[in-house]
């Protein structure tokens, strides 16, 4: 079995943090991939495809999260998740835009 | 943060009367209002805001729970109401199943971190099957209160 592991670190850049709407966007994208996706802060590791578990991270503005994907499409998965969190910022404003 | 820090004990409804989503939301907001948490004459406005938010995306997260919520400047701290429905309510939940336990949250506008912490706390417990089961079985206000205290003191509930 081919097992490709990709791991990156992302930072939450929208002011309101990873509340329910962003968490749902995250899970939606994560669920489009076959690979297993784990998201962790310093304390907890959760399933990147579960809305309840992602909400438990309570990632506030400035929080750094580790995204780990394991599976054949893991590289694509982490890249689109990074784009969502850091480039699109969940279509939400950052602190300087408010 | 603990559940008891933001759950309003005067807004616990073991048997919700309403069988519709919007009715349940109104019942819970009115309970917070009666508990003195929303200032004067704000409940209608809050009900509308919660329904509007719910229409944008359902907060029915599956596993028979929903967590309708909204930010509002009528509160300076996170407040929550809890209600249970025996019949089950259609919240257009992610898993398309009826909702039996509803936790309604009102958070201050200018403190996003606090909202996240309250949600984190709520979901820690809601992920536990035992907590969801006990909540659904709680038939009196006292039973819900006891469950909240027990959950706050336990790492597995």
Interface residues (C-beta under 8 A of the other chain):
Chain A: X15 X16 X17 X18 X19 X20 X21 X24 X51 X52 X53 X55 X56 X57 X58 X59 X60 X61
Chain B: X56 X57 X59 X61 X62 X63 X67 X69 X94 X112 X113 X115 X116 X117 X119 X120 X123 X124 X126 X127
